[in-house]
Amino acid sequence: MNNTLKLKCTIDALFGQGVSRFLPKKITIIFSRKNGRIRTVHHKEELLCTLRIDGGLAITPYFAQLLLKSRKFKENCIEINKDAAPFVEKGFSVFCKHVIWCGKNIQIASDTPILFHNKVIAVGRAVLSSKMIRCFERGVAIKVRDSLKSPKGEISS
């Protein structure tokens, strides 16, 4: 199977059918030397995503901003208030009380872009599902993995 097609299928499976249309045309795919699988995907020297062992994608805020052009992709995001935004940009977790809007496709352990004024400021791993985030007033909703002010190129899983 073509590696670009494989990546597009993964994006569509994780974020919604048709979201992969917003994948840039000229991408560079780097493969693992050990097993030959796709390791990272770049666009103009900028990291887009890393493929996880479990088949998931660890996307960057840059890539999430590109995919945000899709309405379906926005259902995988949360929007936070102005009180939390400076802290989330630095890499702190998002708490339920700071969420002002929550997409319906957020599942526990899914990659979730965090928005502030329709701009992606961070990406993290959901601790709660979208229904739980809407219901709870306390507790961590998203653990931030990569944010705008974090050092470049550091993605932890």
OpenMM code with the backbone's topology and positions (N, CA, C; nanometers):
from openmm import Vec3, app, unit

residues = "MET ASN ASN THR LEU LYS LEU LYS CYS THR ILE ASP ALA LEU PHE GLY GLN GLY VAL SER ARG PHE LEU PRO LYS LYS ILE THR ILE ILE PHE SER ARG LYS ASN GLY ARG ILE ARG THR VAL HIS HIS LYS GLU GLU LEU LEU CYS THR LEU ARG ILE ASP GLY GLY LEU ALA ILE THR PRO TYR PHE ALA GLN LEU LEU LEU LYS SER ARG LYS PHE LYS GLU ASN CYS ILE GLU ILE ASN LYS ASP ALA ALA PRO PHE VAL GLU LYS GLY PHE SER VAL PHE CYS LYS HIS VAL ILE TRP CYS GLY LYS ASN ILE GLN ILE ALA SER ASP THR PRO ILE LEU PHE HIS ASN LYS VAL ILE ALA VAL GLY ARG ALA VAL LEU SER SER LYS MET ILE ARG CYS PHE GLU ARG GLY VAL ALA ILE LYS VAL ARG ASP SER LEU LYS SER PRO LYS GLY GLU ILE SER SER".split()
positions = [
    Vec3(0.0840, -0.1181, 0.0000),
    Vec3(0.0000, 0.0000, 0.0000),
    Vec3(0.0888, 0.1249, 0.0000),
    Vec3(0.0481, 0.2241, -0.0737),
    Vec3(0.1175, 0.3519, -0.0801),
    Vec3(0.1203, 0.4143, 0.0600),
    Vec3(0.2371, 0.4644, 0.1039),
    Vec3(0.2514, 0.5192, 0.2388),
    Vec3(0.1679, 0.6446, 0.2622),
    Vec3(0.1533, 0.7291, 0.1608),
    Vec3(0.0699, 0.8485, 0.1738),
    Vec3(-0.0754, 0.8088, 0.1903),
    Vec3(-0.1186, 0.7083, 0.1152),
    Vec3(-0.2558, 0.6587, 0.1263),
    Vec3(-0.2795, 0.5984, 0.2645),
    Vec3(-0.1812, 0.5271, 0.3162),
    Vec3(-0.1896, 0.4678, 0.4501),
    Vec3(-0.2063, 0.5778, 0.5552),
    Vec3(-0.1291, 0.6856, 0.5424),
    Vec3(-0.1377, 0.7988, 0.6338),
    Vec3(-0.2750, 0.8651, 0.6250),
    Vec3(-0.3245, 0.8844, 0.5024),
    Vec3(-0.4562, 0.9459, 0.4828),
    Vec3(-0.5672, 0.8607, 0.5448),
    Vec3(-0.5577, 0.7297, 0.5286),
    Vec3(-0.6574, 0.6387, 0.5872),
    Vec3(-0.6553, 0.6465, 0.7398),
    Vec3(-0.5360, 0.6573, 0.7971),
    Vec3(-0.5227, 0.6695, 0.9427),
    Vec3(-0.5839, 0.8000, 0.9914),
    Vec3(-0.5573, 0.9096, 0.9214),
    Vec3(-0.6133, 1.0401, 0.9585),
    Vec3(-0.7652, 1.0362, 0.9522),
    Vec3(-0.8201, 0.9786, 0.8446),
    Vec3(-0.9660, 0.9683, 0.8306),
    Vec3(-1.0276, 0.8805, 0.9391),
    Vec3(-0.9603, 0.7722, 0.9736),
    Vec3(-1.0123, 0.6815, 1.0769),
    Vec3(-1.0127, 0.7481, 1.2146),
    Vec3(-0.9095, 0.8254, 1.2440),
    Vec3(-0.8985, 0.8881, 1.3752),
    Vec3(-0.9816, 1.0150, 1.3904),
    Vec3(-0.9884, 1.0964, 1.2861),
    Vec3(-1.0484, 1.2293, 1.2995),
    Vec3(-1.1754, 1.2519, 1.2183),
    Vec3(-1.2160, 1.1573, 1.1351),
    Vec3(-1.3388, 1.1727, 1.0573),
    Vec3(-1.3131, 1.1640, 0.9077),
    Vec3(-1.4072, 1.1033, 0.8378),
    Vec3(-1.3951, 1.0830, 0.6937),
    Vec3(-1.3798, 1.2161, 0.6203),
    Vec3(-1.2783, 1.2266, 0.5361),
    Vec3(-1.2568, 1.3462, 0.4549),
    Vec3(-1.1586, 1.4466, 0.5142),
    Vec3(-1.1188, 1.4288, 0.6389),
    Vec3(-1.0249, 1.5216, 0.7028),
    Vec3(-0.8889, 1.5166, 0.6340),
    Vec3(-0.8519, 1.4012, 0.5788),
    Vec3(-0.7206, 1.3844, 0.5155),
    Vec3(-0.7033, 1.4714, 0.3907),
    Vec3(-0.8105, 1.5281, 0.3386),
    Vec3(-0.7991, 1.6187, 0.2226),
    Vec3(-0.7124, 1.7399, 0.2546),
    Vec3(-0.7023, 1.7736, 0.3825),
    Vec3(-0.6267, 1.8914, 0.4241),
    Vec3(-0.4816, 1.8601, 0.4572),
    Vec3(-0.4398, 1.7372, 0.4316),
    Vec3(-0.2990, 1.6998, 0.4439),
    Vec3(-0.2228, 1.7700, 0.3312),
    Vec3(-0.1118, 1.8384, 0.3617),
    Vec3(-0.0367, 1.9076, 0.2557),
    Vec3(0.0076, 1.8106, 0.1455),
    Vec3(0.0187, 1.8611, 0.0235),
    Vec3(0.0554, 1.7768, -0.0919),
    Vec3(0.2008, 1.7283, -0.0825),
    Vec3(0.2914, 1.8180, -0.0497),
    Vec3(0.4330, 1.7807, -0.0447),
    Vec3(0.4732, 1.7508, 0.0995),
    Vec3(0.4749, 1.6227, 0.1327),
    Vec3(0.5159, 1.5806, 0.2657),
    Vec3(0.6384, 1.4903, 0.2552),
    Vec3(0.7165, 1.4876, 0.3604),
    Vec3(0.8335, 1.4003, 0.3680),
    Vec3(0.8060, 1.2964, 0.4756),
    Vec3(0.8155, 1.1706, 0.4389),
    Vec3(0.7915, 1.0623, 0.5336),
    Vec3(0.9252, 0.9999, 0.5717),
    Vec3(0.9499, 0.9899, 0.7013),
    Vec3(1.0728, 0.9278, 0.7520),
    Vec3(1.0359, 0.7924, 0.8115),
    Vec3(1.1115, 0.6899, 0.7699),
    Vec3(1.0827, 0.5536, 0.8117),
    Vec3(1.1787, 0.5087, 0.9216),
    Vec3(1.1344, 0.4131, 1.0004),
    Vec3(1.2174, 0.3530, 1.1038),
    Vec3(1.3209, 0.2621, 1.0390),
    Vec3(1.4444, 0.2680, 1.0875),
    Vec3(1.5488, 0.1803, 1.0325),
    Vec3(1.5296, 0.0369, 1.0806),
    Vec3(1.4708, 0.0193, 1.1982),
    Vec3(1.4542, -0.1151, 1.2549),
    Vec3(1.3478, -0.1979, 1.1829),
    Vec3(1.2291, -0.1389, 1.1639),
    Vec3(1.1189, -0.2174, 1.1080),
    Vec3(1.0615, -0.1638, 0.9772),
    Vec3(1.1101, -0.0497, 0.9287),
    Vec3(1.0658, 0.0031, 0.8004),
    Vec3(0.9304, 0.0720, 0.8016),
    Vec3(0.8705, 0.0878, 0.9182),
    Vec3(0.7401, 0.1544, 0.9280),
    Vec3(0.7562, 0.3059, 0.9261),
    Vec3(0.6454, 0.3737, 0.8970),
    Vec3(0.6454, 0.5202, 0.9001),
    Vec3(0.6716, 0.5646, 1.0433),
    Vec3(0.7667, 0.6572, 1.0593),
    Vec3(0.8004, 0.7069, 1.1922),
    Vec3(0.7494, 0.8490, 1.2125),
    Vec3(0.7913, 0.9401, 1.1235),
    Vec3(0.7463, 1.0794, 1.1330),
    Vec3(0.7086, 1.1315, 0.9952),
    Vec3(0.6269, 1.2368, 0.9948),
    Vec3(0.5849, 1.3023, 0.8714),
    Vec3(0.6137, 1.4513, 0.8861),
    Vec3(0.6799, 1.5086, 0.7846),
    Vec3(0.7185, 1.6498, 0.7861),
    Vec3(0.6612, 1.7219, 0.6645),
    Vec3(0.6443, 1.8548, 0.6798),
    Vec3(0.6037, 1.9424, 0.5703),
    Vec3(0.6855, 2.0703, 0.5832),
    Vec3(0.7676, 2.0987, 0.4816),
    Vec3(0.8554, 2.2178, 0.4830),
    Vec3(0.9376, 2.2238, 0.6120),
    Vec3(1.0056, 2.1157, 0.6442),
    Vec3(1.0920, 2.1062, 0.7618),
    Vec3(1.0156, 2.1143, 0.8950),
    Vec3(0.8849, 2.1215, 0.8910),
    Vec3(0.8020, 2.1302, 1.0119),
    Vec3(0.7409, 1.9939, 1.0398),
    Vec3(0.7549, 1.9448, 1.1633),
    Vec3(0.6993, 1.8148, 1.2007),
    Vec3(0.5472, 1.8213, 1.2017),
    Vec3(0.4828, 1.7275, 1.1315),
    Vec3(0.3367, 1.7194, 1.1312),
    Vec3(0.2877, 1.6210, 1.2359),
    Vec3(0.3417, 1.4988, 1.2300),
    Vec3(0.2957, 1.3963, 1.3231),
    Vec3(0.3970, 1.2832, 1.3349),
    Vec3(0.3790, 1.2060, 1.4405),
    Vec3(0.4571, 1.0868, 1.4653),
    Vec3(0.3588, 0.9714, 1.4764),
    Vec3(0.3877, 0.8596, 1.4121),
    Vec3(0.2996, 0.7445, 1.4236),
    Vec3(0.3350, 0.6661, 1.5491),
    Vec3(0.2332, 0.6330, 1.6257),
    Vec3(0.2529, 0.5579, 1.7497),
    Vec3(0.2542, 0.4087, 1.7203),
    Vec3(0.3051, 0.3328, 1.8148),
    Vec3(0.3094, 0.1866, 1.8028),
    Vec3(0.1684, 0.1286, 1.7970),
    Vec3(0.0745, 0.1902, 1.8709),
    Vec3(-0.0629, 0.1397, 1.8760),
    Vec3(-0.1461, 0.1760, 1.7521),
    Vec3(-0.0846, 0.2432, 1.6542),
    Vec3(-0.1559, 0.2795, 1.5319),
    Vec3(-0.2110, 0.4202, 1.5336),
    Vec3(-0.2006, 0.4884, 1.6465),
    Vec3(-0.2492, 0.6250, 1.6569),
    Vec3(-0.1486, 0.7249, 1.6028),
    Vec3(-0.1888, 0.8509, 1.6006),
    Vec3(-0.1025, 0.9594, 1.5553),
    Vec3(-0.0798, 1.0575, 1.6687),
    Vec3(0.0431, 1.1000, 1.6869),
    Vec3(0.0755, 1.2090, 1.7788),
    Vec3(0.0935, 1.3316, 1.6903),
    Vec3(-0.0107, 1.4154, 1.6824),
    Vec3(-0.0059, 1.5319, 1.5936),
    Vec3(0.0512, 1.6525, 1.6675),
    Vec3(0.1069, 1.7455, 1.5891),
    Vec3(0.1620, 1.8690, 1.6452),
    Vec3(0.0579, 1.9803, 1.6345),
    Vec3(0.0738, 2.0883, 1.7126),
    Vec3(-0.0190, 2.2013, 1.6986),
    Vec3(-0.0212, 2.2580, 1.5562),
    Vec3(0.0934, 2.2565, 1.4891),
    Vec3(0.1014, 2.3049, 1.3502),
    Vec3(0.0107, 2.2225, 1.2585),
    Vec3(0.0176, 2.0904, 1.2698),
    Vec3(-0.0641, 2.0008, 1.1876),
    Vec3(-0.2121, 2.0141, 1.2233),
    Vec3(-0.2403, 2.0265, 1.3526),
    Vec3(-0.3794, 2.0430, 1.3959),
    Vec3(-0.4392, 2.1706, 1.3370),
    Vec3(-0.3581, 2.2765, 1.3284),
    Vec3(-0.4061, 2.4021, 1.2701),
    Vec3(-0.4380, 2.3838, 1.1222),
    Vec3(-0.3573, 2.3053, 1.0511),
    Vec3(-0.3856, 2.2774, 0.9094),
    Vec3(-0.5151, 2.1981, 0.8938),
    Vec3(-0.5345, 2.0992, 0.9801),
    Vec3(-0.6541, 2.0141, 0.9717),
    Vec3(-0.7806, 2.0852, 1.0199),
    Vec3(-0.7641, 2.1957, 1.0927),
    Vec3(-0.8779, 2.2694, 1.1472),
    Vec3(-0.9663, 2.3300, 1.0382),
    Vec3(-0.9177, 2.3339, 0.9157),
    Vec3(-0.9987, 2.3812, 0.8025),
    Vec3(-1.1195, 2.2908, 0.7811),
    Vec3(-1.1118, 2.1679, 0.8295),
    Vec3(-1.2205, 2.0715, 0.8167),
    Vec3(-1.3179, 2.0851, 0.9335),
    Vec3(-1.4463, 2.0917, 0.9036),
    Vec3(-1.5479, 2.0990, 1.0095),
    Vec3(-1.5507, 1.9720, 1.0925),
    Vec3(-1.5309, 1.8582, 1.0270),
    Vec3(-1.5321, 1.7302, 1.0995),
    Vec3(-1.4184, 1.7231, 1.2009),
    Vec3(-1.3030, 1.7780, 1.1649),
    Vec3(-1.1884, 1.7743, 1.2560),
    Vec3(-1.2165, 1.8536, 1.3824),
    Vec3(-1.2912, 1.9633, 1.3714),
    Vec3(-1.3192, 2.0475, 1.4882),
    Vec3(-1.3948, 1.9699, 1.5963),
    Vec3(-1.4665, 1.8641, 1.5588),
    Vec3(-1.5382, 1.7816, 1.6569),
    Vec3(-1.4433, 1.7002, 1.7443),
    Vec3(-1.3121, 1.7007, 1.7145),
    Vec3(-1.2110, 1.6329, 1.7942),
    Vec3(-1.1370, 1.7302, 1.8858),
    Vec3(-1.1821, 1.8561, 1.8908),
    Vec3(-1.1122, 1.9620, 1.9632),
    Vec3(-1.1920, 2.0101, 2.0840),
    Vec3(-1.1223, 2.0829, 2.1728),
    Vec3(-1.1896, 2.1556, 2.2801),
    Vec3(-1.1453, 2.3008, 2.2740),
    Vec3(-1.2308, 2.3894, 2.3228),
    Vec3(-1.1973, 2.5318, 2.3295),
    Vec3(-1.1940, 2.5708, 2.4767),
    Vec3(-1.0917, 2.6478, 2.5128),
    Vec3(-1.0760, 2.6865, 2.6532),
    Vec3(-1.0947, 2.8366, 2.6713),
    Vec3(-1.1144, 2.8776, 2.7967),
    Vec3(-1.1350, 3.0197, 2.8257),
    Vec3(-1.0019, 3.0947, 2.8389),
    Vec3(-1.0108, 3.2263, 2.8510),
    Vec3(-0.8903, 3.3102, 2.8530),
    Vec3(-0.8080, 3.2943, 2.9806),
    Vec3(-0.8697, 3.2473, 3.0882),
    Vec3(-0.7961, 3.2275, 3.2135),
    Vec3(-0.6937, 3.1148, 3.2008),
    Vec3(-0.7285, 3.0100, 3.1282),
    Vec3(-0.6421, 2.8923, 3.1172),
    Vec3(-0.5418, 2.9011, 3.0018),
    Vec3(-0.5706, 2.9810, 2.9010),
    Vec3(-0.4903, 2.9850, 2.7781),
    Vec3(-0.3396, 3.0058, 2.8010),
    Vec3(-0.2964, 3.1034, 2.8824),
    Vec3(-0.1515, 3.1218, 2.8998),
    Vec3(-0.0819, 3.0002, 2.9629),
    Vec3(-0.1540, 2.9308, 3.0514),
    Vec3(-0.0962, 2.8138, 3.1174),
    Vec3(-0.0891, 2.6942, 3.0238),
    Vec3(-0.1942, 2.6766, 2.9439),
    Vec3(-0.1984, 2.5651, 2.8489),
    Vec3(-0.0908, 2.5838, 2.7417),
    Vec3(-0.0684, 2.7076, 2.6984),
    Vec3(0.0376, 2.7364, 2.6011),
    Vec3(0.1747, 2.6954, 2.6534),
    Vec3(0.1932, 2.7009, 2.7844),
    Vec3(0.3207, 2.6632, 2.8460),
    Vec3(0.3316, 2.5130, 2.8700),
    Vec3(0.2201, 2.4393, 2.8499),
    Vec3(0.2251, 2.2946, 2.8648),
    Vec3(0.1512, 2.2377, 2.9838),
    Vec3(0.0771, 2.3217, 3.0562),
    Vec3(-0.0002, 2.2733, 3.1699),
    Vec3(-0.1284, 2.2042, 3.1235),
    Vec3(-0.1813, 2.1153, 3.2056),
    Vec3(-0.3026, 2.0405, 3.1725),
    Vec3(-0.4258, 2.1310, 3.1677),
    Vec3(-0.5292, 2.0837, 3.0964),
    Vec3(-0.6564, 2.1551, 3.0859),
    Vec3(-0.7538, 2.0937, 3.1860),
    Vec3(-0.8156, 2.1774, 3.2678),
    Vec3(-0.9148, 2.1308, 3.3643),
    Vec3(-1.0554, 2.1522, 3.3090),
    Vec3(-1.1473, 2.0676, 3.3523),
    Vec3(-1.2854, 2.0704, 3.3017),
    Vec3(-1.3503, 2.2074, 3.3162),
    Vec3(-1.3247, 2.2767, 3.4273),
    Vec3(-1.3910, 2.4052, 3.4503),
    Vec3(-1.3472, 2.5138, 3.3512),
    Vec3(-1.2357, 2.4929, 3.2807),
    Vec3(-1.1874, 2.5924, 3.1846),
    Vec3(-1.2338, 2.5659, 3.0417),
    Vec3(-1.3042, 2.4558, 3.0185),
    Vec3(-1.3517, 2.4210, 2.8846),
    Vec3(-1.4818, 2.4947, 2.8569),
    Vec3(-1.4841, 2.5738, 2.7472),
    Vec3(-1.6071, 2.6464, 2.7118),
    Vec3(-1.6820, 2.5787, 2.5967),
    Vec3(-1.6115, 2.4947, 2.5195),
    Vec3(-1.6758, 2.4176, 2.4124),
    Vec3(-1.5993, 2.2873, 2.3955),
    Vec3(-1.6746, 2.1823, 2.3663),
    Vec3(-1.6141, 2.0499, 2.3570),
    Vec3(-1.6736, 1.9752, 2.2379),
    Vec3(-1.5886, 1.9267, 2.1468),
    Vec3(-1.6342, 1.8491, 2.0318),
    Vec3(-1.6888, 1.7138, 2.0743),
    Vec3(-1.7801, 1.6590, 1.9956),
    Vec3(-1.8479, 1.5347, 2.0355),
    Vec3(-1.7662, 1.4073, 2.0107),
    Vec3(-1.6538, 1.4162, 1.9371),
    Vec3(-1.5758, 1.2962, 1.9040),
    Vec3(-1.4606, 1.2671, 1.9997),
    Vec3(-1.4509, 1.3400, 2.1086),
    Vec3(-1.3393, 1.3189, 2.2015),
    Vec3(-1.3641, 1.1916, 2.2826),
    Vec3(-1.2679, 1.1014, 2.2762),
    Vec3(-1.2720, 0.9760, 2.3511),
    Vec3(-1.1575, 0.9761, 2.4515),
    Vec3(-1.1662, 0.8908, 2.5528),
    Vec3(-1.0568, 0.8775, 2.6489),
    Vec3(-0.9323, 0.8291, 2.5734),
    Vec3(-0.8194, 0.8922, 2.5990),
    Vec3(-0.6878, 0.8623, 2.5402),
    Vec3(-0.6731, 0.9041, 2.3939),
    Vec3(-0.7669, 0.9818, 2.3395),
    Vec3(-0.7517, 1.0286, 2.2013),
    Vec3(-0.6704, 1.1578, 2.1981),
    Vec3(-0.6024, 1.1821, 2.0869),
    Vec3(-0.5281, 1.3068, 2.0675),
    Vec3(-0.6288, 1.4198, 2.0504),
    Vec3(-0.6157, 1.5243, 2.1308),
    Vec3(-0.7142, 1.6316, 2.1309),
    Vec3(-0.6474, 1.7677, 2.1163),
    Vec3(-0.6737, 1.8384, 2.0061),
    Vec3(-0.6234, 1.9749, 1.9919),
    Vec3(-0.6997, 2.0701, 2.0850),
    Vec3(-0.6272, 2.1661, 2.1414),
    Vec3(-0.6857, 2.2624, 2.2342),
    Vec3(-0.6863, 2.3982, 2.1648),
    Vec3(-0.8050, 2.4573, 2.1551),
    Vec3(-0.8228, 2.5831, 2.0821),
    Vec3(-0.8445, 2.6997, 2.1776),
    Vec3(-0.7984, 2.8164, 2.1335),
    Vec3(-0.8287, 2.9427, 2.1999),
    Vec3(-0.8517, 3.0438, 2.0890),
    Vec3(-0.9705, 3.0977, 2.0785),
    Vec3(-1.0117, 3.1869, 1.9692),
    Vec3(-0.9872, 3.1221, 1.8322),
    Vec3(-1.0280, 2.9967, 1.8163),
    Vec3(-1.0158, 2.9188, 1.6915),
    Vec3(-0.8720, 2.9033, 1.6421),
    Vec3(-0.7759, 2.9089, 1.7321),
    Vec3(-0.6364, 2.8851, 1.6987),
    Vec3(-0.5854, 2.7735, 1.7902),
    Vec3(-0.5149, 2.6780, 1.7319),
    Vec3(-0.4625, 2.5661, 1.8105),
    Vec3(-0.3434, 2.6149, 1.8926),
    Vec3(-0.3541, 2.6034, 2.0254),
    Vec3(-0.2440, 2.6463, 2.1125),
    Vec3(-0.1697, 2.5280, 2.1726),
    Vec3(-0.2322, 2.4096, 2.1687),
    Vec3(-0.1680, 2.2900, 2.2242),
    Vec3(-0.2403, 2.1647, 2.1763),
    Vec3(-0.1748, 2.0510, 2.1949),
    Vec3(-0.2345, 1.9211, 2.1651),
    Vec3(-0.2052, 1.8308, 2.2842),
    Vec3(-0.3050, 1.7537, 2.3234),
    Vec3(-0.2850, 1.6664, 2.4379),
    Vec3(-0.3636, 1.5380, 2.4258),
    Vec3(-0.3547, 1.4592, 2.5301),
    Vec3(-0.4236, 1.3306, 2.5363),
    Vec3(-0.5428, 1.3446, 2.6307),
    Vec3(-0.6621, 1.3084, 2.5829),
    Vec3(-0.7838, 1.3220, 2.6628),
    Vec3(-0.7827, 1.2244, 2.7804),
    Vec3(-0.8139, 1.2766, 2.8973),
    Vec3(-0.8263, 1.1938, 3.0165),
    Vec3(-0.9722, 1.1508, 3.0317),
    Vec3(-1.0625, 1.2344, 2.9813),
    Vec3(-1.2070, 1.2097, 2.9887),
    Vec3(-1.2690, 1.2160, 2.8493),
    Vec3(-1.3871, 1.1583, 2.8335),
    Vec3(-1.4600, 1.1666, 2.7065),
    Vec3(-1.5331, 1.3006, 2.7004),
    Vec3(-1.5863, 1.3355, 2.5840),
    Vec3(-1.6551, 1.4640, 2.5672),
    Vec3(-1.7755, 1.4762, 2.6608),
    Vec3(-1.8515, 1.3683, 2.6797),
    Vec3(-1.9673, 1.3733, 2.7708),
    Vec3(-1.9223, 1.4010, 2.9137),
    Vec3(-1.8146, 1.3369, 2.9540),
    Vec3(-1.7636, 1.3550, 3.0904),
    Vec3(-1.7109, 1.4966, 3.1106),
    Vec3(-1.6415, 1.5507, 3.0099),
    Vec3(-1.5872, 1.6866, 3.0201),
    Vec3(-1.7002, 1.7873, 3.0383),
    Vec3(-1.8110, 1.7670, 2.9648),
    Vec3(-1.9261, 1.8585, 2.9757),
    Vec3(-1.9918, 1.8502, 3.1130),
    Vec3(-1.9942, 1.7303, 3.1715),
    Vec3(-2.0636, 1.7084, 3.2992),
    Vec3(-1.9819, 1.7510, 3.4208),
    Vec3(-1.8517, 1.7299, 3.4168),
    Vec3(-1.7682, 1.7542, 3.5342),
    Vec3(-1.7298, 1.9009, 3.5467),
    Vec3(-1.7189, 1.9460, 3.6703),
    Vec3(-1.6735, 2.0821, 3.7005),
    Vec3(-1.5304, 2.0804, 3.7540),
    Vec3(-1.4813, 1.9601, 3.7905),
    Vec3(-1.3490, 1.9485, 3.8505),
    Vec3(-1.2686, 1.8424, 3.7777),
    Vec3(-1.1382, 1.8490, 3.7942),
    Vec3(-1.0508, 1.7457, 3.7423),
    Vec3(-0.9888, 1.7781, 3.6076),
    Vec3(-0.8863, 1.6998, 3.5720),
    Vec3(-0.8138, 1.7181, 3.4463),
    Vec3(-0.8948, 1.6608, 3.3308),
    Vec3(-0.9084, 1.7379, 3.2237),
    Vec3(-0.9779, 1.6926, 3.1034),
    Vec3(-0.8766, 1.6449, 2.9995),
    Vec3(-0.7698, 1.7236, 2.9782),
    Vec3(-0.6681, 1.6935, 2.8772),
    Vec3(-0.5298, 1.7126, 2.9380),
    Vec3(-0.4432, 1.6132, 2.9208),
    Vec3(-0.3030, 1.6271, 2.9601),
    Vec3(-0.2266, 1.6748, 2.8367),
    Vec3(-0.1717, 1.7924, 2.8424),
    Vec3(-0.1030, 1.8534, 2.7280),
    Vec3(0.0284, 1.7808, 2.7008),
    Vec3(0.0491, 1.7459, 2.5737),
    Vec3(0.1700, 1.6770, 2.5291),
    Vec3(0.2630, 1.7716, 2.4545),
    Vec3(0.2068, 1.8618, 2.3747),
    Vec3(0.2860, 1.9534, 2.2928),
    Vec3(0.2105, 2.0863, 2.2851),
    Vec3(0.2804, 2.1958, 2.3120),
    Vec3(0.2157, 2.3267, 2.3069),
    Vec3(0.3005, 2.4243, 2.2267),
    Vec3(0.2466, 2.5417, 2.2022),
    Vec3(0.3162, 2.6414, 2.1200),
    Vec3(0.4465, 2.6887, 2.1823),
    Vec3(0.4508, 2.7010, 2.3131),
    Vec3(0.5707, 2.7544, 2.3780),
    Vec3(0.6648, 2.6458, 2.4291),
    Vec3(0.6347, 2.5188, 2.3994),
    Vec3(0.7259, 2.4119, 2.4411),
    Vec3(0.8427, 2.4067, 2.3429),
    Vec3(0.9588, 2.3531, 2.3843),
    Vec3(1.0736, 2.3440, 2.2943),
    Vec3(1.0412, 2.2644, 2.1680),
    Vec3(1.0871, 2.3098, 2.0527),
    Vec3(1.0598, 2.2449, 1.9234),
    Vec3(1.1073, 2.1010, 1.9202),
    Vec3(1.0266, 2.0173, 1.8564),
    Vec3(1.0676, 1.8805, 1.8300),
    Vec3(1.0542, 1.7847, 1.9449),
    Vec3(1.0027, 1.8276, 2.0581),
    Vec3(0.9898, 1.7366, 2.1717),
    Vec3(0.8460, 1.6898, 2.1820),
    Vec3(0.8225, 1.5651, 2.1451),
    Vec3(0.6906, 1.5062, 2.1595),
    Vec3(0.7057, 1.3835, 2.2478),
    Vec3(0.6335, 1.3831, 2.3559),
    Vec3(0.6371, 1.2654, 2.4434),
    Vec3(0.5031, 1.1945, 2.4338),
    Vec3(0.5041, 1.0667, 2.4508),
    Vec3(0.3789, 0.9911, 2.4396),
    Vec3(0.3221, 0.9535, 2.5712),
] * unit.nanometer
topology = app.Topology()
chain = topology.addChain("A")
for resn in residues:
    res = topology.addResidue(resn, chain)
    for name in ("N", "CA", "C"):
        topology.addAtom(name, app.Element.getBySymbol(name[0]), res)
